[in-house]
Amino acid sequence: MNFVEELKWRGMIHDIMPGTEEQLQKEMTTAYIGFDPTADSLHIGSLVQIMILVHLQRCGHKPIALMGGATGMVGDPSGKSKERNMLSEEVLQHNLTCVQKQMERFLDFDCGENSAEIVNNYDWFKDFSFLDFIREAGKHISINYMMAKDSVKSRLETGMSFTEFSYQLVQGYDFYWLFKNKNCKIQLGGSDQWGNITTGTEFIRRKAGGEAFAVTTPLLKKADGGKFGKTEEGNVWLDKRLTSPYKFYQFWLNSSDQDVKNYIRIFTLMTQEEIEQLEQQHEEAPHQRLLQKTLAEDITKRVHSEDDLKAAITASNILFGKSTSEDLMSLDEDTFLSVFDGVPQFEVSASDLETDIFDFLAEKTQVFASKGEARRMIQSNAVSINKTKISADKQLSSDELISNKYLLIQKGKKNYYIISVV
């Protein structure tokens, strides 16, 4: 497989330095992408860059994921309107450990000479004194060169600290260090990193007399102009503690037809022929959302697991009425609450389960405005508890509690209520 050709048809190339493709065709080449550990999980924006490394490795080259233990302490000004808060060394170390585990789901770290590798730039910066750094790095890159970068120019009016101004020097030195110590000849990254990356190639040229290369990917945006990977709740994370597999699955399932054609190329390993065939099937019956379902299933399984995917599909079916009470009872608490996020909740005590069903629905929970309304709706077969229709002689039991804590009441077709039993 040709790495550049692979990225081209997937729409994953924004800029490429002359000579890059020739270098990749000449020999197995080591390339890297930097990840700043500003949180203890990556999000789906980072997944674009992870997929670049995955394609690189599948094409026979060696990927390095550089964890910014040092650069995370500085903060990258690219695309930022103001300076980031600094993180402590302890927090950064925790974040690095978590992010490294996520990387291991995607890259092969034991496959011979092109095995993936994770490095931390804190390892070579921790004993580097300030005076040594400005002598070793600072004298090779001029102020004029640094000021010409978009990441600097865009911030001159609002202000920029020396800390942030020095970021491109620090990142440039990373590339130089990897070039010298790991024979790394290519840096990959998002298009907002072009300035930082080219500083690295310039650094290598001036300090080592070497030749290095660069490839950047387009910054992903939604067709409607919205920011990719952002929801009302914030980022879509790869860690299930922060974004449940159900919500993760739903994010991809709810992609527009225009967006999903980009996403399925970027985030899956399907071939061009397979994707074009899927698109044709999708066009014949767009209401079945074949592209969205294929993408959501593929990516949820790879980021989480087969079991998490099954739970997410079960949860989705529950919301849209294609499920049984057994499906509902199988959900864990987090998934259950994710599915019915925003549904009105009432809290009752365990002893309230022993009361008359009309009293329970109208007095203890206010699902109905009156006992009379509850009676009429039950008699017309319009009330369900845990997806099972109930009758007037219904007796509640603690055995029915989802996750030993909840009841789900449905009034009519669309009105849900969660009863929390304490």
C-alpha positions, 0 to 999 in steps of 0.5 A: 500500500502507498501511504500518500495515495491511501490518504489522498482517496480518504481525503486526509491530506491538506499539505505535503512537503515536496519529497515526502512521497519519494522518501516513503517509497524509498524505504521503511520510514519512521514518522511521528505525531505529537499528542498533548496530554491535557486530559486523561482521555483522547477525544474523537478529534485526536482519533483523526491523528491516530488513524493517520498512524494506523494507516502509516503502519499498515503501509509498512512504516514505523509510527511513533506517538509522541506524548507531550509530557514537556510540551503539555507544560507549555501549551500550544498557541495554534488555533487558541485565542488565549493561553491555556492553564498549566498542568502539574507534573502529577496530573500530566503523568496520570494523563499520559498513562491513560492516553498510552492505554488508549493508543494500544487499542489501535497500534501494533507495538509488537510486529517487528521492525515497524512496531509502533512506539510511544515516547515522552518528550519530558524524558529529554527535556527534564534535564535540559537547562534553560541556558543549554536550550537557548544555546542548543535550539534558540540560535538556529531559528531567527525571531523573524522566522518565528514571528512569520508563523500564523500561530504567532501572528494571530495572537500578537494583538491579544498578547502572547507570553514568552512561554507560548512563543517558545512552543514552536522551538520546543516542538521543533527540537522534538523533531530534531531529537527524534531525527537524531535518536530514532531516525524519524524523518516525517512529522504528521499532524493537523493543518494547524500544526504546519507552522510548528512542523516546518520549524522542526524541518528547518531546525533539522536542516540547520542544526544537523544538515539533514532532510526531514518531511511533513504531512498535515491533514485537514481540520475536520468540520461538520457540513453545517459549519459546526465543530466536529466532535462537539455535542451539547455535553462537550467533547466526545471522548474515547473513555467510556467514563466520560462518554458512554458507549451508547452516546458514542454510538449515537454520535456517529449514528446521528451523522448527516448524509454529507458528513458520514461520507467523510467520516467513513473514509477517515475513521474506518479501515474499509477499502475504497471499493467497499465504501463506494459500494456501501454509498451506492446501497445507501443512495438506494434506500437512504432512510435505512441509514446504512452508512451511519449504521456501518460507521457507528458499529465499526468505530464503537467496536474498535474504540470500545468492544464487541460487548459495548457495541451490543449494549449500545445497539440494545440501548438504541432499540429500547429508545425506539421501541424495538425491545423487550423488558429483558433488554431493559433489565440487561442495561448497566446503570450508566447506559440506562441513564444515558439512554433516558438522559433528560427524562423526568425523574421521581424519587421514592422509598422502597416501602412505596413499592407496596402501595396501590398502583394508582396511588403510586403513579399519582401520589408518590410520583406525580406521573399522573395528575390524578388517580382517575387519570392513571386508572383511565390510561391503564384501562386503555392499555397505555401504561407500561412499566419496564416496557411491559403493559400493566393492568389495574391489579399490578403489584410492584416488586423490588425484583423489577428494579433496573440495576436494583434501583430504577423503574421506567414508566411509559405513559402513551407512546413517547412520555417516559419517567424514571423512578429512583428507589432509595 
